[in-house]
Amino acid sequence: MKKENPTNVAKLNNEFTHNKTLEALRKRKHKRHMRRRIVGILAISGFFVSGFAINIWTNTQTISQMEEAKTAAQTELALVEKKTR
């Protein structure tokens, strides 16, 4: 937290200043709560997005391997058809 500089101003102890102090504390607490909530939501959504990204990446790797196997099988088929003719 910030270090407060000492001031030479006296604080009034009345109902208005008490209410304003409580209001400021509530706002700070609410702000902190909202910040934590947003961080939590972002962390959870990041977890799910990374899971989907990994899934997509593995699928593209599998597709590229299958395409290579398909190309190899087609060339082998072409060779076998040439030999049978």
All heavy atoms as an XYZ file, in Angstrom:
689
protein
N       0.830     -1.169      0.000
C       0.000      0.000      0.000
C       0.886      1.247      0.000
O       2.068      1.181      0.283
C      -0.897     -0.013      1.220
C      -1.854     -1.186      1.208
S      -3.422     -1.003      1.712
C      -4.119     -0.013      2.606
N       0.251      2.366     -0.274
C       0.967      3.623     -0.307
C       1.328      4.053      1.113
O       0.572      3.827      2.053
C       0.116      4.714     -0.919
C      -0.078      4.602     -2.392
C      -0.876      5.797     -2.865
C      -1.114      5.762     -4.342
N      -1.940      6.898     -4.776
N       2.466      4.682      1.227
C       2.817      5.294      2.501
C       2.226      6.689      2.499
O       2.427      7.464      1.558
C       4.326      5.359      2.676
C       4.970      4.024      2.898
C       6.447      4.187      3.166
C       7.084      2.847      3.422
N       8.527      2.973      3.655
N       1.482      6.984      3.507
C       0.862      8.299      3.568
C       1.814      9.286      4.231
O       2.461      8.968      5.235
C      -0.455      8.222      4.334
C      -1.501      7.383      3.632
C      -2.830      7.407      4.350
O      -3.030      8.288      5.199
O      -3.660      6.547      4.045
N       1.900     10.450      3.656
C       2.731     11.498      4.234
C       2.002     12.106      5.424
O       0.785     12.327      5.371
C       3.029     12.574      3.200
C       3.884     12.050      2.067
O       4.652     11.114      2.262
N       3.757     12.647      0.896
N       2.715     12.379      6.480
C       2.046     13.008      7.622
C       1.591     14.418      7.252
O       2.297     15.169      6.579
C       3.118     13.036      8.705
C       4.409     12.869      7.997
C       4.123     12.137      6.721
N       0.393     14.743      7.664
C      -0.147     16.074      7.366
C      -0.411     16.804      8.667
O      -0.551     16.205      9.734
C      -1.458     15.971      6.569
O      -2.380     15.199      7.324
C      -1.228     15.311      5.224
N      -0.516     18.077      8.561
C      -0.797     18.906      9.733
C      -2.267     19.288      9.812
O      -2.619     20.259     10.456
C       0.060     20.177      9.701
C       1.524     19.848      9.834
O       1.869     18.855     10.466
N       2.383     20.661      9.250
N      -3.119     18.525      9.126
C      -4.541     18.820      9.101
C      -5.228     17.903     10.093
O      -5.010     16.695     10.101
C      -5.116     18.625      7.690
C      -6.606     18.906      7.677
C      -4.397     19.508      6.701
N      -6.074     18.460     10.905
C      -6.797     17.663     11.895
C      -8.007     17.022     11.228
O      -8.648     17.609     10.359
C      -7.252     18.540     13.043
N      -8.285     15.803     11.620
C      -9.430     15.087     11.067
C     -10.647     15.364     11.936
O     -10.583     15.275     13.169
C      -9.123     13.595     11.037
C     -10.234     12.761     10.480
C      -9.867     11.286     10.499
C     -11.027     10.460     10.011
N     -10.748      9.029     10.076
N     -11.749     15.664     11.263
C     -12.988     15.880     11.996
C     -13.633     14.538     12.309
O     -13.726     13.680     11.440
C     -13.967     16.716     11.166
C     -13.548     18.149     10.874
C     -14.569     18.796      9.947
C     -13.429     18.936     12.158
N     -14.032     14.347     13.504
C     -14.722     13.122     13.886
C     -16.211     13.413     14.018
O     -16.719     13.734     15.088
C     -14.172     12.582     15.215
C     -12.773     12.067     15.056
O     -12.446     11.510     14.014
N     -11.943     12.258     16.062
N     -16.893     13.325     12.873
C     -18.348     13.495     12.909
C     -18.972     12.442     11.998
O     -18.274     11.621     11.380
C     -18.757     14.918     12.512
C     -18.298     15.306     11.122
O     -17.983     14.452     10.311
N     -18.251     16.610     10.859
N     -20.265     12.453     11.913
C     -20.988     11.423     11.170
C     -20.674     11.473      9.678
O     -20.538     10.428      9.023
C     -22.496     11.589     11.390
C     -23.307     10.449     10.842
C     -24.794     10.589     11.169
O     -25.148     11.349     12.074
O     -25.575      9.916     10.478
N     -20.543     12.657      9.122
C     -20.270     12.798      7.692
C     -18.929     12.163      7.326
O     -18.834     11.378      6.371
C     -20.276     14.278      7.291
C     -19.955     14.498      5.849
C     -20.907     14.258      4.868
C     -18.690     14.943      5.459
C     -20.617     14.458      3.532
C     -18.393     15.136      4.127
C     -19.352     14.895      3.161
N     -17.884     12.492      8.055
C     -16.568     11.918      7.740
C     -16.556     10.422      7.986
O     -15.910      9.675      7.250
C     -15.457     12.591      8.564
O     -15.748     12.448      9.954
C     -15.304     14.048      8.191
N     -17.269      9.973      8.992
C     -17.359      8.534      9.267
C     -18.033      7.812      8.096
O     -17.545      6.780      7.623
C     -18.131      8.305     10.568
C     -18.304      6.873     10.927
N     -17.251      6.086     11.350
C     -19.396      6.057     10.900
C     -17.686      4.859     11.575
N     -18.992      4.813     11.312
N     -19.147      8.378      7.606
C     -19.856      7.776      6.477
C     -19.012      7.798      5.205
O     -19.001      6.826      4.434
C     -21.191      8.488      6.239
C     -22.193      8.185      7.324
O     -22.081      7.177      8.019
N     -23.171      9.061      7.496
N     -18.303      8.896      4.967
C     -17.456      8.981      3.774
C     -16.311      7.973      3.849
O     -15.935      7.363      2.850
C     -16.886     10.392      3.615
C     -17.871     11.382      3.066
C     -18.242     10.984      1.648
C     -19.128     12.007      1.018
N     -19.484     11.664     -0.356
N     -15.757      7.792      5.025
C     -14.688      6.810      5.192
C     -15.208      5.402      4.935
O     -14.570      4.614      4.236
C     -14.103      6.898      6.616
O     -13.668      8.224      6.855
C     -12.935      5.946      6.783
N     -16.374      5.083      5.479
C     -16.968      3.772      5.238
C     -17.296      3.568      3.767
O     -17.092      2.482      3.214
C     -18.228      3.588      6.089
C     -18.018      3.387      7.576
C     -19.361      3.285      8.291
C     -17.197      2.138      7.833
N     -17.793      4.610      3.126
C     -18.121      4.524      1.701
C     -16.858      4.271      0.871
O     -16.851      3.448     -0.053
C     -18.784      5.817      1.258
C     -19.232      5.828     -0.187
C     -19.881      7.142     -0.581
O     -20.363      7.871      0.307
O     -19.891      7.428     -1.789
N     -15.781      4.957      1.221
C     -14.517      4.755      0.505
C     -14.011      3.329      0.716
O     -13.519      2.689     -0.223
C     -13.482      5.762      0.981
N     -14.128      2.807      1.913
C     -13.712      1.430      2.184
C     -14.560      0.437      1.406
O     -14.037     -0.538      0.853
C     -13.803      1.133      3.685
C     -12.765      1.822      4.569
C     -13.058      1.557      6.041
C     -11.375      1.345      4.217
N     -15.865      0.678      1.335
C     -16.758     -0.209      0.568
C     -16.400     -0.187     -0.913
O     -16.373     -1.237     -1.572
C     -18.212      0.199      0.763
C     -18.802     -0.259      2.060
C     -20.317     -0.006      2.103
N     -20.746      0.114      3.474
C     -21.119      1.244      4.080
N     -21.161      2.380      3.397
N     -21.466      1.255      5.345
N     -16.141      1.005     -1.438
C     -15.774      1.102     -2.851
C     -14.479      0.355     -3.134
O     -14.356     -0.339     -4.137
C     -15.623      2.572     -3.260
C     -16.930      3.273     -3.494
C     -16.698      4.696     -3.972
C     -18.014      5.400     -4.207
N     -17.819      6.778     -4.687
N     -13.496      0.514     -2.241
C     -12.224     -0.173     -2.425
C     -12.412     -1.687     -2.365
O     -11.859     -2.435     -3.164
C     -11.243      0.276     -1.341
C      -9.814      0.082     -1.747
C      -8.832      0.641     -0.741
N      -9.266      1.870     -0.106
C      -8.892      2.242      1.116
N      -8.078      1.504      1.818
N      -9.322      3.375      1.636
N     -13.234     -2.141     -1.420
C     -13.505     -3.575     -1.286
C     -14.237     -4.102     -2.516
O     -13.929     -5.179     -3.036
C     -14.336     -3.830     -0.032
C     -14.541     -5.277      0.293
C     -15.300     -5.435      1.596
C     -15.522     -6.885      1.925
N     -16.289     -7.057      3.158
N     -15.207     -3.346     -3.022
C     -15.963     -3.747     -4.206
C     -15.042     -3.811     -5.423
O     -15.114     -4.752     -6.225
C     -17.109     -2.763     -4.440
C     -17.939     -3.089     -5.640
N     -18.765     -4.186     -5.690
C     -18.050     -2.477     -6.843
C     -19.354     -4.227     -6.871
N     -18.934     -3.190     -7.587
N     -14.156     -2.822     -5.549
C     -13.220     -2.783     -6.663
C     -12.297     -3.998     -6.626
O     -12.039     -4.640     -7.645
C     -12.402     -1.503     -6.583
C     -11.712     -1.100     -7.838
C     -11.012      0.232     -7.599
C     -10.810      0.979     -8.874
N     -10.154      2.255     -8.659
N     -11.803     -4.320     -5.431
C     -10.926     -5.475     -5.264
C     -11.663     -6.767     -5.610
O     -11.122     -7.655     -6.276
C     -10.431     -5.524     -3.819
C      -9.133     -6.217     -3.647
C      -8.609     -6.091     -2.229
N      -9.163     -4.954     -1.518
C      -9.255     -4.865     -0.206
N      -8.816     -5.818      0.553
N      -9.780     -3.804      0.369
N     -12.913     -6.871     -5.175
C     -13.727     -8.057     -5.462
C     -13.954     -8.209     -6.967
O     -13.829     -9.311     -7.512
C     -15.054     -7.966     -4.718
C     -15.977     -9.102     -4.984
N     -15.725    -10.370     -4.529
C     -17.143     -9.169     -5.671
C     -16.701    -11.174     -4.919
N     -17.572    -10.464     -5.622
N     -14.274     -7.100     -7.627
C     -14.496     -7.149     -9.073
C     -13.219     -7.522     -9.811
O     -13.246     -8.298    -10.773
C     -15.022     -5.803     -9.578
C     -16.430     -5.489     -9.111
S     -17.629     -6.737     -9.596
C     -17.644     -6.489    -11.350
N     -12.083     -6.999     -9.360
C     -10.809     -7.319     -9.982
C     -10.506     -8.807     -9.839
O     -10.086     -9.460    -10.793
C      -9.704     -6.483     -9.347
C      -8.515     -6.289    -10.252
C      -7.462     -5.366     -9.655
N      -7.952     -3.998     -9.494
C      -7.727     -3.250     -8.424
N      -7.007     -3.699     -7.426
N      -8.190     -2.028     -8.349
N     -10.730     -9.348     -8.655
C     -10.503    -10.782     -8.438
C     -11.430    -11.617     -9.302
O     -11.041    -12.651     -9.844
C     -10.700    -11.139     -6.970
C      -9.568    -10.706     -6.099
C      -9.800    -11.111     -4.668
N      -8.735    -10.610     -3.816
C      -8.802    -10.579     -2.511
N      -9.873    -11.019     -1.886
N      -7.803    -10.118     -1.801
N     -12.672    -11.196     -9.409
C     -13.642    -11.926    -10.227
C     -13.216    -11.929    -11.693
O     -13.262    -12.961    -12.364
C     -15.022    -11.289    -10.089
C     -16.077    -11.987    -10.927
C     -17.392    -11.282    -10.834
N     -18.043    -11.652     -9.593
C     -19.177    -11.126     -9.171
N     -19.767    -10.186     -9.867
N     -19.730    -11.529     -8.045
N     -12.787    -10.788    -12.185
C     -12.353    -10.691    -13.586
C     -11.121    -11.560    -13.823
O     -11.035    -12.266    -14.836
C     -12.094     -9.221    -13.963
C     -13.423     -8.466    -14.040
C     -11.355     -9.105    -15.283
C     -13.286     -6.973    -14.179
N     -10.183    -11.536    -12.892
C      -8.982    -12.358    -13.034
C      -9.359    -13.837    -13.034
O      -8.834    -14.626    -13.829
C      -7.964    -12.039    -11.919
C      -6.868    -13.085    -11.843
C      -7.366    -10.663    -12.137
N     -10.287    -14.226    -12.168
C     -10.733    -15.614    -12.134
C     -11.397    -16.032    -13.429
O     -11.113    -17.117    -13.966
N     -12.267    -15.181    -13.947
C     -12.955    -15.491    -15.200
C     -11.947    -15.596    -16.340
O     -12.026    -16.511    -17.173
C     -14.027    -14.419    -15.501
C     -15.193    -14.570    -14.517
C     -14.529    -14.515    -16.926
C     -16.200    -13.442    -14.563
N     -10.983    -14.677    -16.384
C      -9.964    -14.720    -17.434
C      -9.091    -15.969    -17.322
O      -8.737    -16.573    -18.339
C      -9.095    -13.470    -17.386
C      -9.757    -12.176    -17.856
C      -8.817    -10.996    -17.637
C     -10.181    -12.270    -19.299
N      -8.774    -16.369    -16.094
C      -7.946    -17.572    -15.915
C      -8.696    -18.818    -16.380
O      -8.133    -19.662    -17.094
C      -7.548    -17.708    -14.451
N      -9.957    -18.931    -16.005
C     -10.749    -20.101    -16.402
C     -10.964    -20.114    -17.907
O     -10.817    -21.159    -18.562
C     -12.089    -20.121    -15.642
C     -11.825    -20.401    -14.160
C     -13.035    -21.155    -16.222
C     -13.031    -20.227    -13.275
N     -11.285    -18.952    -18.493
C     -11.492    -18.918    -19.945
C     -10.178    -19.192    -20.685
O     -10.187    -19.850    -21.725
C     -12.089    -17.580    -20.378
O     -11.218    -16.526    -20.057
N      -9.067    -18.713    -20.154
C      -7.771    -19.016    -20.758
C      -7.470    -20.503    -20.727
O      -6.910    -21.056    -21.677
N      -7.848    -21.146    -19.636
C      -7.669    -22.594    -19.524
C      -8.458    -23.318    -20.610
O      -7.939    -24.210    -21.291
C      -8.118    -23.057    -18.134
C      -8.055    -24.528    -17.923
C      -6.839    -25.175    -17.754
C      -9.219    -25.284    -17.886
C      -6.775    -26.542    -17.561
C      -9.175    -26.644    -17.693
C      -7.952    -27.284    -17.525
N      -9.727    -22.937    -20.795
C     -10.549    -23.585    -21.813
C     -10.051    -23.280    -23.223
O     -10.022    -24.171    -24.080
C     -12.017    -23.170    -21.678
C     -12.744    -23.892    -20.583
C     -13.169    -23.219    -19.460
C     -12.981    -25.244    -20.668
C     -13.829    -23.877    -18.448
C     -13.640    -25.928    -19.656
C     -14.062    -25.233    -18.542
N      -9.665    -22.047    -23.474
C      -9.171    -21.682    -24.804
C      -7.889    -22.437    -25.124
O      -7.715    -22.930    -26.246
C      -8.959    -20.151    -24.906
C      -8.151    -19.776    -26.123
C     -10.303    -19.443    -24.926
N      -7.002    -22.559    -24.134
C      -5.765    -23.306    -24.388
C      -6.075    -24.781    -24.637
O      -5.425    -25.415    -25.469
C      -4.795    -23.153    -23.224
O      -5.330    -23.729    -22.050
N      -7.069    -25.322    -23.951
C      -7.475    -26.707    -24.208
C      -7.981    -26.889    -25.622
O      -7.611    -27.856    -26.304
N      -8.808    -25.968    -26.078
C      -9.314    -26.050    -27.451
C      -8.187    -25.865    -28.463
O      -8.157    -26.526    -29.502
C     -10.406    -25.006    -27.695
C     -11.687    -25.301    -26.970
C     -12.355    -24.302    -26.286
C     -12.234    -26.575    -26.962
C     -13.539    -24.559    -25.613
C     -13.416    -26.851    -26.291
C     -14.064    -25.833    -25.617
N      -7.255    -24.965    -28.171
C      -6.140    -24.722    -29.093
C      -5.259    -25.959    -29.216
O      -4.832    -26.318    -30.316
C      -5.316    -23.527    -28.612
N      -5.011    -26.628    -28.098
C      -4.212    -27.858    -28.139
C      -4.940    -28.925    -28.944
O      -4.330    -29.654    -29.735
C      -3.894    -28.339    -26.710
C      -2.892    -27.392    -26.058
C      -3.353    -29.770    -26.708
C      -2.678    -27.646    -24.584
N      -6.246    -29.011    -28.753
C      -7.060    -29.979    -29.492
C      -6.991    -29.704    -30.995
O      -6.806    -30.629    -31.798
C      -8.503    -29.902    -29.000
C      -9.179    -31.237    -29.013
O      -8.598    -32.229    -29.400
N     -10.421    -31.249    -28.589
N      -7.117    -28.469    -31.389
C      -7.053    -28.105    -32.805
C      -5.668    -28.403    -33.359
O      -5.526    -28.924    -34.478
C      -7.426    -26.619    -32.993
C      -8.926    -26.433    -32.732
C      -7.057    -26.121    -34.381
C      -9.358    -24.991    -32.672
N      -4.622    -28.088    -32.599
C      -3.260    -28.334    -33.062
C      -3.014    -29.824    -33.277
O      -2.453    -30.209    -34.303
C      -2.271    -27.765    -32.046
C      -0.857    -27.879    -32.492
C      -0.228    -27.126    -33.447
C       0.108    -28.817    -32.030
N       1.068    -27.529    -33.588
C       1.305    -28.573    -32.725
C       0.076    -29.834    -31.087
C       2.443    -29.313    -32.502
C       1.220    -30.568    -30.863
C       2.383    -30.305    -31.570
N      -3.457    -30.667    -32.337
C      -3.254    -32.111    -32.516
C      -4.055    -32.623    -33.705
O      -3.588    -33.512    -34.431
C      -3.636    -32.890    -31.247
O      -4.979    -32.586    -30.880
C      -2.699    -32.576    -30.104
N      -5.245    -32.088    -33.923
C      -6.047    -32.503    -35.078
C      -5.364    -32.134    -36.396
O      -5.364    -32.935    -37.338
C      -7.439    -31.888    -35.020
C      -8.307    -32.553    -33.983
O      -7.995    -33.643    -33.498
N      -9.396    -31.899    -33.606
N      -4.769    -30.933    -36.464
C      -4.084    -30.559    -37.698
C      -2.850    -31.416    -37.921
O      -2.526    -31.745    -39.068
C      -3.689    -29.069    -37.688
O      -2.915    -28.798    -36.518
C      -4.911    -28.169    -37.722
N      -2.161    -31.776    -36.857
C      -1.009    -32.669    -36.989
C      -1.447    -34.028    -37.521
O      -0.807    -34.605    -38.398
C      -0.295    -32.832    -35.643
C       0.362    -31.568    -35.129
C       1.442    -31.080    -36.057
O       2.248    -31.853    -36.558
N       1.451    -29.782    -36.304
N      -2.565    -34.545    -36.995
C      -3.081    -35.833    -37.446
C      -3.498    -35.765    -38.913
O      -3.234    -36.690    -39.691
C      -4.283    -36.257    -36.579
O      -3.877    -36.249    -35.205
C      -4.790    -37.623    -36.948
N      -4.135    -34.662    -39.296
C      -4.563    -34.495    -40.687
C      -3.354    -34.472    -41.620
O      -3.367    -35.107    -42.682
C      -5.419    -33.213    -40.841
C      -6.786    -33.427    -40.196
C      -5.576    -32.819    -42.299
C      -7.622    -32.169    -40.095
N      -2.309    -33.755    -41.233
C      -1.127    -33.697    -42.106
C      -0.462    -35.074    -42.217
O       0.001    -35.453    -43.301
C      -0.129    -32.660    -41.595
O       0.381    -33.048    -40.337
N      -0.437    -35.834    -41.133
C       0.117    -37.185    -41.200
C      -0.731    -38.084    -42.100
O      -0.201    -38.889    -42.873
C       0.220    -37.798    -39.795
C       1.286    -37.165    -38.931
C       1.240    -37.690    -37.513
O       0.351    -38.450    -37.145
N       2.211    -37.250    -36.701
N      -2.050    -37.928    -42.004
C      -2.942    -38.727    -42.853
C      -2.784    -38.348    -44.322
O      -2.864    -39.211    -45.198
C      -4.385    -38.557    -42.407
C      -4.726    -39.242    -41.125
S      -6.454    -38.964    -40.712
C      -6.637    -40.051    -39.329
N      -2.581    -37.060    -44.607
C      -2.379    -36.638    -45.987
C      -1.087    -37.200    -46.545
O      -1.024    -37.609    -47.713
C      -2.397    -35.111    -46.077
C      -3.785    -34.515    -45.934
C      -3.783    -32.991    -45.921
O      -2.687    -32.386    -45.819
O      -4.874    -32.419    -46.012
N      -0.037    -37.246    -45.726
C       1.214    -37.848    -46.167
C       1.030    -39.334    -46.446
O       1.531    -39.855    -47.456
C       2.298    -37.656    -45.101
C       2.773    -36.232    -44.959
C       3.724    -36.051    -43.789
O       4.076    -37.058    -43.129
O       4.123    -34.903    -43.532
N       0.284    -40.012    -45.570
C       0.024    -41.439    -45.775
C      -0.816    -41.648    -47.031
O      -0.606    -42.610    -47.787
C      -0.681    -42.026    -44.552
N      -1.755    -40.747    -47.283
C      -2.605    -40.838    -48.463
C      -1.770    -40.676    -49.736
O      -1.938    -41.423    -50.707
C      -3.690    -39.761    -48.410
C      -4.611    -39.742    -49.601
C      -5.621    -38.603    -49.467
C      -6.444    -38.450    -50.715
N      -7.341    -37.292    -50.646
N      -0.864    -39.710    -49.722
C       0.003    -39.489    -50.871
C       0.881    -40.711    -51.132
O       1.029    -41.155    -52.275
C       0.888    -38.252    -50.643
O       0.050    -37.154    -50.305
C       1.702    -37.913    -51.863
N       1.425    -41.271    -50.050
C       2.262    -42.464    -50.199
C       1.444    -43.639    -50.731
O       1.899    -44.395    -51.599
C       2.892    -42.822    -48.857
N       0.218    -43.784    -50.242
C      -0.633    -44.879    -50.700
C      -1.028    -44.694    -52.165
O      -1.107    -45.667    -52.927
C      -1.878    -44.967    -49.823
N      -1.274    -43.461    -52.583
C      -1.629    -43.210    -53.979
C      -0.461    -43.516    -54.913
O      -0.654    -44.090    -55.991
C      -2.087    -41.753    -54.154
C      -3.480    -41.499    -53.622
C      -3.876    -40.033    -53.747
O      -3.032    -39.169    -53.916
N      -5.173    -39.777    -53.643
N       0.751    -43.152    -54.503
C       1.904    -43.472    -55.362
C       2.126    -44.975    -55.416
O       2.446    -45.525    -56.475
C       3.171    -42.774    -54.842
O       3.387    -43.144    -53.479
C       3.061    -41.263    -54.946
N       1.921    -45.648    -54.295
C       2.062    -47.113    -54.292
C       0.991    -47.760    -55.158
O       1.262    -48.707    -55.902
C       1.968    -47.641    -52.854
C       2.285    -49.112    -52.729
C       2.245    -49.584    -51.291
O       2.389    -48.748    -50.375
O       2.056    -50.803    -51.099
N      -0.228    -47.235    -55.103
C      -1.316    -47.753    -55.935
C      -0.998    -47.552    -57.414
O      -1.241    -48.443    -58.233
C      -2.633    -47.064    -55.573
C      -3.864    -47.459    -56.380
C      -4.190    -48.938    -56.148
C      -5.041    -46.586    -56.040
N      -0.451    -46.379    -57.743
C      -0.095    -46.117    -59.141
C       0.970    -47.098    -59.609
O       0.905    -47.608    -60.742
C       0.388    -44.682    -59.289
N       1.943    -47.409    -58.764
C       2.983    -48.377    -59.117
C       2.402    -49.774    -59.294
O       2.764    -50.501    -60.233
C       4.083    -48.404    -58.046
C       4.992    -47.184    -57.970
C       5.923    -47.295    -56.768
C       5.795    -47.041    -59.252
N       1.485    -50.171    -58.416
C       0.874    -51.501    -58.501
C       0.017    -51.610    -59.760
O       0.029    -52.631    -60.448
C       0.032    -51.785    -57.228
C      -0.804    -53.044    -57.408
C       0.952    -51.922    -56.024
N      -0.712    -50.541    -60.104
C      -1.540    -50.559    -61.318
C      -0.671    -50.639    -62.581
O      -1.046    -51.283    -63.542
C      -2.445    -49.330    -61.355
C      -3.588    -49.406    -60.370
C      -4.466    -48.155    -60.415
O      -4.069    -47.147    -61.034
O      -5.540    -48.199    -59.793
N       0.494    -49.997    -62.571
C       1.394    -50.056    -63.725
C       1.930    -51.476    -63.908
O       2.081    -51.954    -65.020
C       2.566    -49.091    -63.549
C       2.223    -47.671    -63.856
C       3.477    -46.810    -63.740
C       3.151    -45.356    -64.012
N       4.358    -44.507    -63.890
N       2.214    -52.134    -62.773
C       2.761    -53.497    -62.847
C       1.729    -54.492    -63.308
O       2.040    -55.461    -63.999
C       3.290    -53.919    -61.481
C       4.591    -53.252    -61.094
C       5.081    -53.765    -59.765
C       6.361    -53.059    -59.371
N       6.862    -53.509    -58.056
N       0.461    -54.289    -62.957
C      -0.591    -55.234    -63.331
C      -1.018    -55.059    -64.777
O      -1.601    -55.964    -65.357
C      -1.812    -55.086    -62.421
O      -2.286    -53.749    -62.488
C      -1.473    -55.478    -61.013
N      -0.713    -53.973    -65.422
C      -1.125    -53.759    -66.821
C      -0.177    -54.313    -67.779
O       0.720    -54.809    -67.974
C      -1.290    -52.262    -67.111
C      -2.491    -51.707    -66.424
C      -2.696    -50.276    -66.832
N      -3.842    -49.753    -66.088
C      -4.220    -48.509    -66.126
N      -3.565    -47.642    -66.835
N      -5.244    -48.108    -65.456
